[in-house]
Amino acid sequence: MLSYRSSGILLPVFSLPGPYGIGTLGAGARRFVDFLSDAGQHYWQILPLVPPGGGDSPYMSPSSFAGNPLLLDLDALAEEELLTPEELESAKWPDPDRVDYTWLHKTRPALLRKAWERGRDKYAKELEQFLADEALWLPDFAFFLALRDHFGGAKLESWPHAVRTRQSEALSPLREELADEIEYHAFLQLLFFRQWEALKKYANDHGVRIIGDLPIYVSPDSAEVWGEPGLFQVDEDYRPSAVAGVPPDAFSADGQLWGNPLYDWERHRETGFAWWKRRAAHMARLYDMVRIDHFRAFHTYWNIPLTAESAKEGHWEPGPGMELLRALETVPGLELIAEDLGDLDADARAFIAESGLPGMKILVYAFDPAGESAYLPHNCPRNSVVYTGTHDTPTFVQWLFDEATPAEREYAFDYLTLREDEGFGWGGVRGAWAAPSLLAIAPMQDLLCLGADARINAPGTMGPQNWSWRVRQDAFNPDVSSQLRKLTRTYRRCL
């Protein structure tokens, strides 16, 4: 757990620079680790590494365990002679600022299949061992993707009933027919985890710990719902009987209707939370710390009827509470951060306090001139993580000039002594770094003083702007790293 003052930067892997249309686990990632080390930072916070789902969101993934093959380092595959120089050229994308998922989904699978054709014999024994090591999730996941491709990309709810409900007489011939496809998807996971483990080692060797992200829910169109439907509130056809979301809040007057299936918490209790412990052990292996998304749902979760037109029609239901947290405490090496944001009542706040986990304090929500916000730096407790903003908020500069009220803007200018010559984003970083919180995190955009074009996600919306922003290579420069290193030393956030 947190024990000393430190700091780090939030940057999704897909936002890293590189020539192949999306950030990867390759040279751009290592260059960013070098930048963090030069800047005196000890944490790199990322978003979920899982394959994206609807709206290209990593929070609506077809798997809670798999890695995203779009993030594979193609140069490393070429070094292993799985791709040719000509194929690398064909994979380049001219826009360095945005991920074009439509183009990636159209072109990248054919490239990765070529890598599979060349690597299937070379890595056959390694793949066999990998499948055995990851037997609790990988065979089902690979079969799920092979079936989805077989059915033309159809969602789980539209599959033939016998396949959707896992009737053996339907699955056995398909498993044989799709054996090559199943191995192909497993092979991509082997490549992904080999590359991720190498990158994590590089980061740790340079004094940088990685904070991962655990989405609270899974997609209705996921290997988990198909493979273990009893863990979810789904009907006999594996369709959700109710869905997840949140009531009206600062992001949306109608609330947010996410559409994820809800957990059958009684069933999880009966199993001793075995699936959650497996998931947590997987996270502990991949990351040095883990942020639990939407942590308040462990206390109470928002239940929305399947027929609801908006999230306003939902209601609160009790979650697993401390029982689940006590089960997770048995997982070796698991360090957690609680995303305790949103509209919390007194009971939910008491639950979060009882958990003992560090919560999150967000600077862009701090400057209500009429009140004493718990997010103001001087009010942040030591056992917390203070952020200038998150992937779901506007950047600090965007908030300051586009979304803050005149009174909020004036208060922020006074409180943080913001100056144009310093850079308004740097003023926000300085305020966070000065807080009592043991850990301070800023999105990379705030170091670069970027505005609305650099926002990662606007909750409750779908569109090409979400999950697509990328940083340019020249942002990892000595001027930025030296300014951040000086600030970090000033506020005693370095070992």
LINNOR-V656640 format. One record per residue. N is the residue number from 1. RES is the residue in three letters. OMEGA is omega as a letter, one per 40 degrees, with the letter a starting at -180 (NA if undefined). Layout:
BEGIN
n & res & omega
N & RES & OMEGA
N & RES & OMEGA
END
This chain:
BEGIN
n & res & omega
1 & MET & a
2 & LEU & a
3 & SER & i
4 & TYR & a
5 & ARG & a
6 & SER & a
7 & SER & a
8 & GLY & a
9 & ILE & i
10 & LEU & i
11 & LEU & i
12 & PRO & i
13 & VAL & a
14 & PHE & a
15 & SER & a
16 & LEU & i
17 & PRO & i
18 & GLY & a
19 & PRO & a
20 & TYR & i
21 & GLY & a
22 & ILE & i
23 & GLY & a
24 & THR & i
25 & LEU & a
26 & GLY & a
27 & ALA & i
28 & GLY & i
29 & ALA & i
30 & ARG & i
31 & ARG & i
32 & PHE & i
33 & VAL & i
34 & ASP & i
35 & PHE & i
36 & LEU & i
37 & SER & i
38 & ASP & a
39 & ALA & i
40 & GLY & a
41 & GLN & a
42 & HIS & a
43 & TYR & i
44 & TRP & i
45 & GLN & a
46 & ILE & i
47 & LEU & a
48 & PRO & i
49 & LEU & a
50 & VAL & i
51 & PRO & a
52 & PRO & i
53 & GLY & a
54 & GLY & a
55 & GLY & a
56 & ASP & a
57 & SER & i
58 & PRO & i
59 & TYR & i
60 & MET & a
61 & SER & i
62 & PRO & i
63 & SER & i
64 & SER & a
65 & PHE & a
66 & ALA & i
67 & GLY & a
68 & ASN & a
69 & PRO & i
70 & LEU & a
71 & LEU & a
72 & LEU & i
73 & ASP & a
74 & LEU & i
75 & ASP & i
76 & ALA & i
77 & LEU & i
78 & ALA & i
79 & GLU & i
80 & GLU & i
81 & GLU & i
82 & LEU & i
83 & LEU & i
84 & THR & i
85 & PRO & i
86 & GLU & i
87 & GLU & i
88 & LEU & i
89 & GLU & a
90 & SER & a
91 & ALA & a
92 & LYS & a
93 & TRP & a
94 & PRO & a
95 & ASP & a
96 & PRO & a
97 & ASP & a
98 & ARG & i
99 & VAL & i
100 & ASP & a
101 & TYR & i
102 & THR & i
103 & TRP & a
104 & LEU & a
105 & HIS & a
106 & LYS & a
107 & THR & a
108 & ARG & i
109 & PRO & a
110 & ALA & i
111 & LEU & a
112 & LEU & i
113 & ARG & i
114 & LYS & i
115 & ALA & i
116 & TRP & a
117 & GLU & a
118 & ARG & a
119 & GLY & a
120 & ARG & i
121 & ASP & a
122 & LYS & a
123 & TYR & a
124 & ALA & a
125 & LYS & i
126 & GLU & i
127 & LEU & i
128 & GLU & i
129 & GLN & i
130 & PHE & i
131 & LEU & i
132 & ALA & a
133 & ASP & a
134 & GLU & a
135 & ALA & a
136 & LEU & i
137 & TRP & a
138 & LEU & a
139 & PRO & i
140 & ASP & a
141 & PHE & a
142 & ALA & i
143 & PHE & i
144 & PHE & a
145 & LEU & i
146 & ALA & i
147 & LEU & i
148 & ARG & i
149 & ASP & a
150 & HIS & a
151 & PHE & i
152 & GLY & i
153 & GLY & a
154 & ALA & i
155 & LYS & a
156 & LEU & a
157 & GLU & a
158 & SER & i
159 & TRP & i
160 & PRO & a
161 & HIS & a
162 & ALA & i
163 & VAL & a
164 & ARG & a
165 & THR & i
166 & ARG & i
167 & GLN & a
168 & SER & a
169 & GLU & i
170 & ALA & a
171 & LEU & a
172 & SER & i
173 & PRO & i
174 & LEU & i
175 & ARG & i
176 & GLU & a
177 & GLU & a
178 & LEU & a
179 & ALA & a
180 & ASP & i
181 & GLU & i
182 & ILE & i
183 & GLU & i
184 & TYR & a
185 & HIS & i
186 & ALA & i
187 & PHE & i
188 & LEU & i
189 & GLN & i
190 & LEU & i
191 & LEU & a
192 & PHE & a
193 & PHE & i
194 & ARG & a
195 & GLN & a
196 & TRP & a
197 & GLU & i
198 & ALA & i
199 & LEU & i
200 & LYS & i
201 & LYS & i
202 & TYR & i
203 & ALA & a
204 & ASN & i
205 & ASP & i
206 & HIS & i
207 & GLY & a
208 & VAL & i
209 & ARG & a
210 & ILE & i
211 & ILE & i
212 & GLY & a
213 & ASP & a
214 & LEU & i
215 & PRO & a
216 & ILE & a
217 & TYR & i
218 & VAL & i
219 & SER & i
220 & PRO & i
221 & ASP & a
222 & SER & i
223 & ALA & a
224 & GLU & i
225 & VAL & i
226 & TRP & a
227 & GLY & a
228 & GLU & a
229 & PRO & a
230 & GLY & i
231 & LEU & a
232 & PHE & i
233 & GLN & i
234 & VAL & a
235 & ASP & a
236 & GLU & i
237 & ASP & i
238 & TYR & i
239 & ARG & a
240 & PRO & i
241 & SER & i
242 & ALA & a
243 & VAL & a
244 & ALA & i
245 & GLY & i
246 & VAL & i
247 & PRO & i
248 & PRO & a
249 & ASP & a
250 & ALA & a
251 & PHE & a
252 & SER & i
253 & ALA & i
254 & ASP & a
255 & GLY & i
256 & GLN & i
257 & LEU & a
258 & TRP & i
259 & GLY & i
260 & ASN & i
261 & PRO & i
262 & LEU & i
263 & TYR & i
264 & ASP & a
265 & TRP & i
266 & GLU & i
267 & ARG & i
268 & HIS & i
269 & ARG & a
270 & GLU & i
271 & THR & a
272 & GLY & a
273 & PHE & a
274 & ALA & a
275 & TRP & i
276 & TRP & i
277 & LYS & i
278 & ARG & a
279 & ARG & a
280 & ALA & i
281 & ALA & i
282 & HIS & i
283 & MET & a
284 & ALA & i
285 & ARG & a
286 & LEU & a
287 & TYR & i
288 & ASP & i
289 & MET & a
290 & VAL & i
291 & ARG & i
292 & ILE & i
293 & ASP & i
294 & HIS & a
295 & PHE & a
296 & ARG & i
297 & ALA & i
298 & PHE & i
299 & HIS & i
300 & THR & a
301 & TYR & a
302 & TRP & a
303 & ASN & a
304 & ILE & i
305 & PRO & a
306 & LEU & a
307 & THR & a
308 & ALA & i
309 & GLU & i
310 & SER & a
311 & ALA & a
312 & LYS & a
313 & GLU & a
314 & GLY & i
315 & HIS & a
316 & TRP & i
317 & GLU & i
318 & PRO & i
319 & GLY & a
320 & PRO & i
321 & GLY & a
322 & MET & i
323 & GLU & a
324 & LEU & a
325 & LEU & i
326 & ARG & i
327 & ALA & a
328 & LEU & i
329 & GLU & i
330 & THR & a
331 & VAL & a
332 & PRO & i
333 & GLY & a
334 & LEU & i
335 & GLU & a
336 & LEU & i
337 & ILE & a
338 & ALA & i
339 & GLU & a
340 & ASP & a
341 & LEU & i
342 & GLY & a
343 & ASP & a
344 & LEU & i
345 & ASP & a
346 & ALA & a
347 & ASP & i
348 & ALA & i
349 & ARG & i
350 & ALA & i
351 & PHE & i
352 & ILE & i
353 & ALA & a
354 & GLU & a
355 & SER & a
356 & GLY & a
357 & LEU & i
358 & PRO & i
359 & GLY & a
360 & MET & i
361 & LYS & a
362 & ILE & a
363 & LEU & a
364 & VAL & i
365 & TYR & a
366 & ALA & a
367 & PHE & i
368 & ASP & a
369 & PRO & a
370 & ALA & a
371 & GLY & i
372 & GLU & a
373 & SER & i
374 & ALA & a
375 & TYR & i
376 & LEU & a
377 & PRO & a
378 & HIS & i
379 & ASN & a
380 & CYS & i
381 & PRO & i
382 & ARG & a
383 & ASN & i
384 & SER & i
385 & VAL & i
386 & VAL & a
387 & TYR & i
388 & THR & i
389 & GLY & i
390 & THR & i
391 & HIS & a
392 & ASP & a
393 & THR & i
394 & PRO & i
395 & THR & a
396 & PHE & a
397 & VAL & i
398 & GLN & i
399 & TRP & a
400 & LEU & a
401 & PHE & a
402 & ASP & a
403 & GLU & i
404 & ALA & i
405 & THR & i
406 & PRO & a
407 & ALA & i
408 & GLU & a
409 & ARG & i
410 & GLU & i
411 & TYR & i
412 & ALA & i
413 & PHE & a
414 & ASP & a
415 & TYR & a
416 & LEU & a
417 & THR & a
418 & LEU & a
419 & ARG & i
420 & GLU & a
421 & ASP & i
422 & GLU & a
423 & GLY & a
424 & PHE & i
425 & GLY & i
426 & TRP & i
427 & GLY & i
428 & GLY & i
429 & VAL & i
430 & ARG & i
431 & GLY & i
432 & ALA & a
433 & TRP & a
434 & ALA & a
435 & ALA & i
436 & PRO & a
437 & SER & a
438 & LEU & i
439 & LEU & i
440 & ALA & a
441 & ILE & i
442 & ALA & i
443 & PRO & a
444 & MET & a
445 & GLN & a
446 & ASP & i
447 & LEU & a
448 & LEU & i
449 & CYS & a
450 & LEU & a
451 & GLY & a
452 & ALA & a
453 & ASP & a
454 & ALA & i
455 & ARG & a
456 & ILE & a
457 & ASN & i
458 & ALA & a
459 & PRO & i
460 & GLY & i
461 & THR & i
462 & MET & i
463 & GLY & a
464 & PRO & i
465 & GLN & a
466 & ASN & i
467 & TRP & a
468 & SER & a
469 & TRP & i
470 & ARG & i
471 & VAL & i
472 & ARG & a
473 & GLN & a
474 & ASP & i
475 & ALA & i
476 & PHE & a
477 & ASN & a
478 & PRO & i
479 & ASP & a
480 & VAL & a
481 & SER & a
482 & SER & i
483 & GLN & i
484 & LEU & i
485 & ARG & i
486 & LYS & i
487 & LEU & a
488 & THR & i
489 & ARG & a
490 & THR & a
491 & TYR & i
492 & ARG & i
493 & ARG & i
494 & CYS & a
495 & LEU & NA
END
